[in-house]
């Protein structure tokens, strides 16, 4: 029934195109689906933790879209477009951009791992073809193809890759890569399923193999790495402290912030997957220090979303203390429903509920940071 409805919609779309003679762009397109999202919504009416997870997931995917168009620097000029639905994200790149296939796969890895850190696995499909994609609309045969790959073929938490993506990318590799390098790299991060012969990016296994972050950094550094620093330099003499809040991903905004900052305060959620990205973050800080900001240092680590009822939170804290040679703040931010509610009311926690345990913990953290800065 779903296929029949989809077929009718595709046919209607084709009929409209014939009438108005729309010219499509050739684009790489990825359709990503947040698995289990509908069941989570049903359970969120009786489980505050699940509601909190949904809010954080949608805040993240919404940010990915918003920042692409209205962030400190727009990525539209790089040929990238993003559309975020309730439980889906569509990302596309201009297929004429050198290395566009490489960059869309890199985006997918970071988005999938960030969502997995919230406890939400992702399934998806990537192809290259005709698409019209702007801030307000996204449609075309390529998106239908990517959607069908995700919904009918992916089946498990993995992202299927159309073989045409690799072929087209090798015709126009990134400016820093040769065709041979690009081919070797794609062969490392994309696998072929022996059962159904589908190519796929198994991000659950390949996050560690995605070890070319230096290339991603070079790509970002060549664009607008000093925008925030230039603006902060104009006003920093007026303040004792300036805090730059960064998204939960190693994006261009994060690199900009590190280029500007004197130090980095690293929040670590007391969850297993938060540890997975910690080594990558420290590696990135070292790279920024080496190439852009020699004075950058790690201010310290603060534990967040600590749940005293679980052994996992305690294990994460002990693991980090035993293995991380960095300053660890004494203040620990507990998991607190009032902290989760405050953003939906557009208020900081110290105004929304100053007597909550979350607000009191953040006040203690602020005092600890200030005292440390004065020494």
N, C-alpha and C positions, 0 to 999 in steps of 0.2 A: 504493500500500500504506500509506504514511504517513498519507494523508488518510483512508483507511478506519479505521485505528487511532484517529486523532484524533477522527473522527466517533463511533466507539463510546464513546470516553472522555467526549466531550461529552454523549452520550445518557445514559450512566450517571450523570453528574453531575446532569443534569436530573431523572432518576428519584429520586436521593437528595434533591434539593431538594423535590420534591413530597411525599416522605414526612415530612421533618422541618420543612417550612415555614420555610426559612431566609429571613430578610429581608436582601436585599442593600443595600449603600450605593451611591450614585451617585458615581463617582470618575473623575477623569482618570487614565489609566494609560499608561505608556510601557514598552515591552519593547525592551531594547537587547541586541544580540548582538555579542560580540567576534569580528570576522572573522578567519579563518585560525588560530584558537586551537588547533583539534585538530591541524593540521599542525605547529604550533609545539611541541605536547606531544611528538609523535613525534620531532622533531628535537632536543628538549632533552636526550635521553639521550646525545647525542654532541657537543652544542654548549653550552658553559657560558654564553655570552652570551645565548642564547635562553632557557635556564633562568632566568637572572637577570631577563630581561624578563618572563617568566611570573610569577615571584615578586613583582616590583614591581607588575605589573598586578593580581594577586589581592590583594596587600596594600592597594592603593588601593580596589578595589571592595569588599573586606571592610570597610575603614575607613568607606566611605560608609554601609554598612549599620549597622555597630557604633555610629558616632557619632550616627546618627539616634535610637537608643534609649538609649545608655549614655554619650554624650559629656558634656562639661561642661554642656551644656544640650540637652534633648531637643527634637526637632522634631516629635514626635508631636502635641504640643499645638497645632501649627499645621496639623494635618490631613495631615501627610506620612508616608508609609510606604515602606520600602525592603526589597527582598529580593534578595540576591546569590547567584546560582548559580555554577558553575565558570566558565562562559563567557558568562553572561547577567546582566543587572541589570533588575529591575522596580521602577519608581518610580511612586507614585500620590499624588494629592492629593484631598482632599475637594472635590467639585465645587460645593459650596455656599459655599466660601471665595472671597471677592472676589479676582479676578485669578488664580485657581488655574491656569487654562490658561496664562497668561503665565509663572508661576513654574515650571511643569513644563517648559516649553520652555527657560527659562533654565538650569535644572538640566541638561538634556540637552546644551546647548552646552558648559557647563563640563566635564561628564563626558567628552564625546566628544573635546574638545580635549586634556584631560589624558591620556586614553588614547592619543590620536594622538601626543602627545609621547613616549610610550613605544614608538612604532612600531606601534601596534595600531589599525587603522581600525574604525569602528563602523557597524552597520546597525540600523535600528529601525523601530518603528511606534508611533503615539500615537493613542488614541481616548478616548472618554468613554462610560461605561456602568456596568452592574451589576458590582460587585466586592466581595469580602470580603478585606481586607488587614490583617493584624496582624504583629507581630514573628515569629510562629511559622507563619503560614499565608497563602497568597495564591492565590485561585482565583475564577473567575467568568467569565461570557461575555465581559466586556470584555477580560480578559487573553488569552483565546483569540483574540479579534479582533485585538488588538495583535500577538500572536505570528504570526498568519497574514499580517498586513501586512508584518512583518519578514521572515519566511521565504519567502514566495511572491511578494511584490510589490516589495519594496525593491530587490533584485538587486544594487545597487552601494552603496558607502559613503554612505548618506544616510538620513534618518529621515523616513518617510512620516507625514503628518498627516491624520487623518480630518477632513473638512469640519465634522463635528458639534462638534469641539473648538473651532473658531473661533466657530461659532454660539452655543454654550453660554457661552463666555467673554465674548462681547459682551453677553449678558444680565446678566452679573454681573461687571463690570470691577473692577479693583483700586481701592482707596479713593483712590489718588493719581491715578487716570486717569478721563477721561471716555470715554464710548462712542466718540466720534469719534477721540480719541487712540488708544485701544486698537485700533480698526479700522485706523487708519493704520499703527500699529506692526506689527501682525500682517501687514499686506500687504507690509511691508518685509523681514521675516525669513522669510516663507514664499513659496515659488515654486510655480508650476504647470507640470508637465511637459507640453509640447505633444504629445508622442507618446502618452502613456497617460492624460493628464488627472489624474494623481495630484498632490496637494499634498505638498510635502516641505520639510524643513528641511535644506538642503545646508550642513552645518556647515563643510565644507572651504573654502567660499567666503564664508560669512556670519559667520565669527568676527569679522572686522574690522567688519562692519556692526552687530554686537551692541554698540552704543556707548552703551547706556543703563545703564551700570554704576552711575551715580549713583542711579538709581531702585532698583536692587538694594541698594545701600548704605543708602539711606533705609529700605527695608523691614527690613533687618537691624538698623539702629541703633534702630529703634523697639521692639526686643524686649529683648535682654539684653546690651548692649554692654560693660557694666562688670563682669561677673561675675569674670573673671580678675583684674582690677585690685584688686578688693576683697579677694580672697584673698591676692594677692601683697603688698599693703600691710601685712598682718598679720605677715609673716615677713621682709620684705626687709632689715630692719636686721640680720638674723643672717647675711647672706651678702655676699660681695664681688661676685659675679656671679650672676645668675639667667638661665638660657637657656630660652626657650620654643620647643620644636620644633613647627613648623606643618605641616599637610598640604600636598601639592602642588596646592592649589587656593585660589581666593579665596573662602573660605567664612566663615561667622559666627565660627568659631574663629579664623581668621586676623585678622579685624577686631578681635576681642577682644584678641588678642595685641598687635596694633599699638596699641590703645588703652592698653595696660598698659606697653609697652616704652619705653625711652629711645631705642633705636636698632634698626635692622633690618640684619641680616647676610644678604645675598642670595646663595644658592648658584646657580650657573648650570651646568647640564650642558653639556658640550662637544658638543652636538648641535644641528642646525638648528632644530628646532621649539621648543627652549628659548628661542631669541631672540624667537620670536613672542609669548610671554607677558610678556617683560621690560618692554615699554613699558606694558602694562596694569597690571603690578605697581607700577611707579613712579607711574603715575597714581593708583592706589588709595592709595599711601602719602601722596601730596600731598593727597588728599581727606580722609583720616583726620587728617592734620596740621591741615588747615583747620577741620575740624568737631569733632574730639574730643580731639586730643592735640597741642597747638601745639609741644611740645618734641621731637616725634618727628623723627628724622633717619636717613639711610641710613649705617650704620656702614661699609659697604664691600661689595665683591663678591668672592666666592671661586669659582674654577672647580673643578668636580668631574667625575668620570668621564672624565678626560683620557686619551686613547689616543695615545701618541706615534707609533704606527704609521700613523695616518691623517692625511691632509691636512685633513680636516674639523675635527678638534679644534684644529689650529693656526689655521685660518681663523676659527673662532668666537672664539678668544682675541684674535686681531689685530683682528677686527671690533669687539669690545666695547671694547678699549683705545682704538681710534681714535674711537669715537662716544659712549662713555659718560663723562660728566663726574663720575665718582665715584671714591672710593678703591678701588683694586684690590689685593687681598692678594697678596703674593709667593708664598705657598704655594699649590701646585696639587695637588688630590687626584686621584691616578691611578685609572683603572679597575682594580679589583683583586678577584679571585675571593674572597679571604678576607673582604672587606667585604660581599660579597653573601651569604656563608654565615653570618656572625655572627648576624643576626636570627633565623634558623631555629633556632639553638641557645639563643636567649634571652640572649645575652651581648653586651656592648659589645665593640668590636674590640680595645680595650686589654687585655681579659681573654681574649678568644677567641684572638688571635694577636698579641701585643704587638710581635713582631719583623717583622711583615709590612710591606710598603711602605705599605699603606693606614693602618695604625696609626701608623707613624712620621710620615706626612704630617699626620695629624690632631693629633698631639702638637706638631708644628711650627706648625700653624695656631693651636692653643690658646695657645702661647707668644707668637705674633704678636699675637693679640687682647688678651692680658693686657698685653703691653708697650705696645700702642697705647692701652689704657685708662688706663695709669698716667701717660701723658704729659699 
